[in-house]
């Protein structure tokens, strides 16, 4: 993991006298927006399905939140995503190989209810740093440092009444931030993602 000071050389020269905690908050806000909009911090993980169990924990890196499960499949057969998780929770469609999934928080729900062991669901998950994150993943800082720094500068330079206040500079920095977000989203859609830290899946019981 990388600490916020890894981005300081790209930020501090443009915001003289800005306190480090203020810079850290701006970095977190920029990194969170960047990841939520671009889906660049993504990873594939597997979930072992169990008989009579409809809900499973999705493993989320420390200091991060799950943004979305973009795809889920069983034996390369794509499952259909349901945007209304409560609909899946309330639905009873008997037993069989799950064909539909939904996510609530960091919990995966599937239907029909699995009726045999040995099946594995493969998930493509996208994450974002929490607003209170104390560190950022190396893959994010290493690949998108300029973008996140631009987003942080846009936030800092539009703060009024400070030595570093620069409305026009904030506009320029935000334009670069938006451009880099769009590029990262295109990379994601074409299958080129930054990847995430490897985390150990956890088994989770349910119905």
URMO-V21270 format. One record per pair of residues at least 24 apart in sequence whose ideal C-beta (glycine too) atoms are under 10 Angstrom apart, sorted by the first residue. I is the first residue (numbers start at 1). GAP is how many residues later the second one is. D is the distance in whole Angstrom. If there is no record, write none. Layout:
{{I;GAP;D} {I;GAP;D}}
This chain:
{{1;60;9} {1;61;8} {1;62;8} {1;132;9} {1;133;9} {1;134;4} {1;135;7} {1;136;6} {1;137;6} {1;139;10} {1;140;9} {1;196;8} {2;133;6} {2;134;5} {2;135;7} {2;136;5} {2;137;9} {2;138;8} {2;139;4} {2;140;8} {2;143;9} {3;131;8} {3;132;6} {3;133;8} {3;138;9} {4;24;8} {4;27;9} {4;129;9} {4;130;8} {4;131;8} {4;132;7} {4;137;9} {4;144;10} {4;148;9} {6;129;9} {6;130;8} {6;132;9} {6;135;5} {6;136;9} {6;139;7} {7;24;9} {7;129;8} {7;134;7} {7;138;6} {7;139;9} {7;141;6} {7;142;5} {7;145;7} {8;141;9} {9;136;9} {9;140;9} {10;135;6} {10;136;7} {10;138;9} {10;139;4} {10;140;8} {10;142;8} {10;143;8} {11;137;9} {11;138;5} {11;139;9} {11;141;6} {11;142;6} {11;145;7} {11;162;10} {12;137;10} {12;144;10} {12;152;10} {14;135;9} {14;138;10} {14;139;6} {14;142;8} {14;143;7} {14;150;7} {14;152;8} {14;155;7} {14;159;8} {15;137;9} {15;138;7} {15;140;10} {15;141;5} {15;142;7} {15;144;9} {15;147;8} {15;148;8} {15;149;4} {15;150;9} {15;151;9} {15;154;10} {16;146;9} {16;147;6} {16;148;6} {17;145;8} {17;146;5} {17;147;7} {18;138;6} {18;139;10} {18;141;9} {18;144;7} {18;145;8} {18;146;5} {22;130;10} {22;133;9} {22;134;7} {22;137;8} {22;140;9} {22;142;10} {23;129;7} {23;130;10} {23;132;10} {23;133;7} {24;109;9} {24;110;8} {24;128;9} {25;106;8} {25;107;9} {25;127;9} {25;130;8} {25;131;9} {26;122;10} {26;123;10} {26;125;8} {26;126;4} {26;127;8} {26;128;9} {26;129;4} {26;130;5} {26;131;10} {26;133;9} {27;102;9} {27;106;9} {27;109;8} {27;114;9} {27;121;6} {27;122;8} {27;124;8} {27;125;5} {27;126;10} {27;128;9} {27;129;10} {28;35;9} {28;100;10} {28;101;6} {28;102;8} {28;103;6} {28;104;7} {28;105;5} {28;106;9} {28;108;8} {28;120;9} {28;124;9} {28;127;10} {29;100;10} {29;102;7} {29;119;10} {29;122;7} {29;123;7} {29;125;10} {29;126;6} {29;127;10} {30;99;10} {30;114;10} {30;117;8} {30;118;5} {30;119;8} {30;120;8} {30;121;3} {30;122;4} {30;123;8} {30;124;8} {30;125;6} {30;126;10} {30;143;10} {30;144;10} {30;147;7} {30;151;10} {31;97;7} {31;98;5} {31;99;10} {31;100;10} {31;102;8} {31;105;6} {31;106;9} {31;109;7} {31;110;9} {31;113;8} {31;116;9} {31;117;5} {31;118;10} {31;120;8} {31;121;8} {32;32;9} {32;33;8} {32;35;9} {32;96;5} {32;97;5} {32;98;7} {32;99;6} {32;101;8} {32;116;10} {32;119;9} {33;95;8} {33;115;9} {33;118;6} {33;122;9} {33;144;8} {33;148;8} {34;94;8} {34;95;9} {34;106;8} {34;110;7} {34;113;6} {34;114;6} {34;116;9} {34;117;6} {34;143;7} {34;146;8} {34;147;6} {34;150;7} {34;151;10} {35;29;9} {35;30;9} {35;32;7} {35;91;7} {35;92;7} {35;93;4} {35;94;7} {35;101;10} {35;102;10} {35;105;7} {35;109;9} {35;113;9} {35;146;9} {35;149;9} {35;159;9} {36;29;9} {36;31;5} {36;32;9} {36;90;8} {36;91;9} {36;92;5} {36;93;10} {36;145;10} {37;30;9} {37;91;9} {37;140;10} {37;141;9} {37;144;5} {37;145;9} {37;147;8} {37;148;7} {38;29;10} {38;88;9} {38;90;10} {38;106;8} {38;109;9} {38;142;8} {38;143;5} {38;144;8} {38;145;8} {38;146;4} {38;147;4} {38;148;9} {38;149;8} {38;150;6} {38;151;10} {38;155;10} {38;156;9} {39;28;7} {39;29;7} {39;31;7} {39;85;9} {39;86;10} {39;87;4} {39;88;9} {39;89;9} {39;145;8} {39;146;7} {39;148;10} {39;149;5} {39;150;8} {39;154;8} {39;155;10} {40;86;8} {40;87;10} {40;88;10} {40;99;9} {40;100;7} {40;103;8} {40;104;7} {40;107;9} {40;140;10} {40;141;9} {40;143;9} {40;144;4} {40;145;7} {40;147;7} {40;148;6} {40;152;9} {40;153;6} {40;154;5} {40;155;9} {41;26;8} {41;84;9} {41;85;6} {41;86;5} {41;87;7} {41;88;8} {41;95;9} {41;96;7} {41;98;7} {41;99;6} {41;102;10} {41;103;9} {41;143;9} {41;147;9} {41;152;8} {41;153;6} {41;154;8} {41;155;6} {41;156;10} {42;25;9} {42;26;9} {42;28;7} {42;82;6} {42;83;7} {42;84;5} {42;85;7} {42;146;7} {42;151;4} {42;152;7} {42;153;7} {42;154;7} {43;80;9} {43;81;8} {43;82;6} {43;83;8} {43;84;7} {43;94;10} {43;96;10} {43;150;8} {43;151;9} {43;152;6} {43;153;4} {43;154;8} {43;155;8} {43;156;8} {44;27;9} {44;78;6} {44;79;7} {44;80;5} {44;81;8} {44;149;9} {44;151;9} {44;152;9} {45;24;10} {45;76;9} {45;77;8} {45;78;5} {45;79;9} {45;80;6} {45;151;9} {45;153;9} {45;154;7} {45;155;10} {45;156;6} {46;74;5} {46;75;7} {46;76;5} {46;77;7} {46;155;7} {47;25;9} {47;27;10} {47;54;10} {47;61;6} {47;63;9} {47;72;10} {47;73;7} {47;74;5} {47;75;8} {47;76;6} {47;154;7} {47;155;10} {47;156;9} {47;157;9} {48;66;10} {48;69;8} {48;70;8} {48;71;8} {48;72;6} {48;73;8} {48;153;8} {48;155;7} {49;25;8} {49;48;9} {49;49;7} {49;59;10} {49;61;7} {49;64;10} {49;65;4} {49;66;10} {49;67;8} {49;68;7} {49;69;8} {49;70;4} {49;71;7} {49;72;6} {50;63;10} {50;64;6} {50;66;9} {50;67;6} {50;68;10} {50;69;9} {50;153;8} {50;154;9} {50;155;8} {50;156;9} {51;44;8} {51;62;8} {51;63;6} {51;64;6} {51;65;6} {51;66;6} {51;67;10} {51;68;10} {52;43;8} {52;61;6} {52;62;7} {52;63;8} {52;153;10} {52;154;9} {52;155;7} {53;57;9} {53;60;7} {53;61;6} {53;64;10} {53;150;9} {53;151;8} {53;152;6} {53;153;5} {53;154;6} {54;34;8} {54;35;8} {54;37;9} {54;38;10} {54;44;8} {54;54;9} {54;55;6} {54;56;6} {54;57;7} {54;58;9} {54;59;5} {54;60;8} {54;152;5} {54;153;4} {55;33;9} {55;34;8} {55;49;9} {55;52;5} {55;53;7} {55;54;5} {55;55;8} {55;58;10} {55;149;6} {55;150;8} {55;151;3} {55;152;7} {56;45;10} {56;50;10} {56;51;7} {56;52;5} {56;53;8} {56;54;8} {56;58;10} {56;65;8} {56;67;9} {56;145;9} {56;146;9} {56;147;8} {56;148;5} {56;149;9} {56;150;7} {57;48;10} {57;49;7} {57;50;6} {57;51;8} {57;144;8} {57;145;5} {57;146;8} {57;147;4} {57;148;9} {57;149;9} {58;45;7} {58;47;9} {58;48;5} {58;49;7} {58;50;5} {58;65;7} {58;67;6} {58;69;10} {58;141;10} {58;143;9} {58;144;9} {58;146;9} {59;47;8} {59;64;10} {59;66;8} {59;137;10} {59;139;10} {59;140;5} {59;141;7} {59;142;5} {59;143;6} {59;145;10} {60;45;10} {60;46;5} {60;65;8} {60;67;7} {60;70;10} {60;136;9} {60;139;8} {61;64;10} {61;66;6} {61;68;9} {61;72;10} {61;76;7} {61;135;6} {61;136;5} {61;137;9} {61;138;6} {62;68;9} {62;71;9} {62;72;9} {62;73;8} {62;75;10} {62;135;8} {62;137;8} {63;64;10} {63;66;6} {63;67;5} {63;69;8} {63;70;4} {63;71;6} {63;72;6} {63;73;8} {63;74;9} {64;42;10} {64;63;5} {64;64;6} {64;65;6} {64;66;6} {64;69;7} {64;72;9} {64;73;8} {64;76;10} {64;132;8} {64;133;9} {64;135;10} {65;40;9} {65;41;8} {65;62;7} {65;63;6} {65;64;8} {65;65;6} {65;66;9} {65;68;10} {66;37;7} {66;39;8} {66;40;5} {66;41;9} {66;42;10} {66;59;6} {66;60;8} {66;61;6} {66;62;8} {67;58;8} {67;59;4} {67;60;6} {67;61;5} {68;35;7} {68;56;9} {68;57;8} {68;58;5} {68;59;9} {68;60;10} {69;32;7} {69;33;9} {69;34;5} {69;37;10} {69;39;7} {69;52;10} {69;54;5} {69;55;7} {69;56;5} {69;57;8} {70;53;8} {70;54;5} {70;55;7} {70;56;6} {70;118;9} {70;119;10} {70;123;10} {71;30;10} {71;51;8} {71;52;7} {71;53;4} {71;54;9} {72;26;9} {72;28;9} {72;29;5} {72;30;10} {72;31;9} {72;36;8} {72;38;8} {72;49;6} {72;50;7} {72;51;5} {72;52;8} {72;53;9} {73;28;10} {73;47;9} {73;48;7} {73;49;5} {73;50;8} {73;51;9} {74;24;7} {74;25;9} {74;27;10} {74;36;9} {74;40;9} {74;45;6} {74;46;7} {74;47;5} {74;48;8} {75;44;7} {75;45;8} {75;46;9} {75;47;9} {76;46;8} {78;44;10} {79;31;7} {79;32;10} {79;42;7} {79;43;10} {79;44;9} {82;27;8} {82;28;10} {82;29;8} {85;24;6} {87;24;9} {89;117;10} {89;118;9} {92;115;9} {106;98;10} {107;97;7} {107;99;8} {108;96;9} {108;98;10} {109;97;8} {109;98;9} {110;96;10} {113;93;9} {113;94;6} {123;78;10} {124;64;10} {124;69;9} {125;71;8} {126;62;8} {126;67;8} {126;70;9} {127;69;6} {127;70;9} {137;57;8} {137;58;9} {137;59;6} {137;60;6} {138;56;10} {138;59;8} {139;54;9} {139;55;5} {139;56;5} {139;57;7} {139;58;8} {140;54;6} {140;55;10} {140;56;9} {140;57;10} {141;53;10} {142;52;8} {143;41;8} {143;44;9} {143;50;10} {143;51;5} {143;52;9} {144;36;7} {144;37;9} {144;39;10} {144;40;6} {144;50;7} {146;30;8} {146;31;9} {146;34;7} {147;29;8} {147;30;6} {147;31;9} {147;32;8} {147;33;3} {147;34;7} {147;36;8} {147;37;7} {148;29;8} {148;32;9} {149;24;8} {149;27;9} {149;28;9} {149;31;10} {150;24;7} {150;25;9} {150;26;4} {150;27;4} {150;28;9} {150;29;9} {150;30;7} {150;31;10} {151;25;9} {151;26;4} {151;27;9} {151;29;8} {151;30;8} {152;25;9} {153;24;8} {154;24;9}}
